[in-house]
Amino acid sequence: MTVLAVGLALLGSLFFALGAALQQHEAAGAERPTIGRLFRRPRWLLGGLSIGIGTGLHVLALRYGPLTVVQPMGVASLLFALPCAAALGGRRPTSRELGAATVIAIGLGALVLVVPPHTGDPHLSATGVVVLLAGAATTALALWAASLRTPPAARAGLTAMAAGVLYGATATLTRVLVYGNWDLWLVLAVPLPCLVALVMLQRAYAVGHFGVAFAALQVADPLTAVVLGALLLGEPLPTGAASALTALAAACLTVAGTVALARTTPLSPNVHLDR
């Protein structure tokens, strides 16, 4: 069963990566990447379908394997996404890009592994939902504001990180829903951060630094979910000196890989390089 779970999770990561690369290609090629304009682009919609399939496969994988095995497989999407985006842009990914992505994937995987599994049923009150949405919105707004006067690579990363925070909030709300808490106010709250995150992510993709944007998304999303889960759902955080040191080392690897990726060539459809 565990082998099946790993296979499903890896296949889901491939579909998610392909969808993200397609959406970035279309967003970077649009003069004004608004959601209305992007919805009229077939390849952007195909990217959304691919992301939906990838998400479904990842959820299915959780039926056959524990979270501690399945969740780290999600970071493989970063390694799949770079070649996909480079191919759409008419070039090959460089060894430096792939090396930086590998470092990020190792760091993210280690961070996920040190988080203890949660055995209780998550529950969130109406007050908790308001706190969650307000906190995520404030953080995302601060990141977006900070991105306005930064170089392109930093702008792509900060904007995608803002989207990742909102997706992390969405994941937290969804986690409560899948455990049977179908209160109307909770169901209505789920689409709000997801839709805003979608808009922000397309703006990040439009900058052209796909590797940085996708890496920032992959960092911010799970970390936000872990923090919100700990603060609002009572889920455990890593404890002990060994876990703390592992988490610190993993965070350093992730940051170093992201910085290295930011110094590489933008993966834009308007950039054609032979390397």
Beta strands, then each sheet from edge to edge (+ up, - down):
end
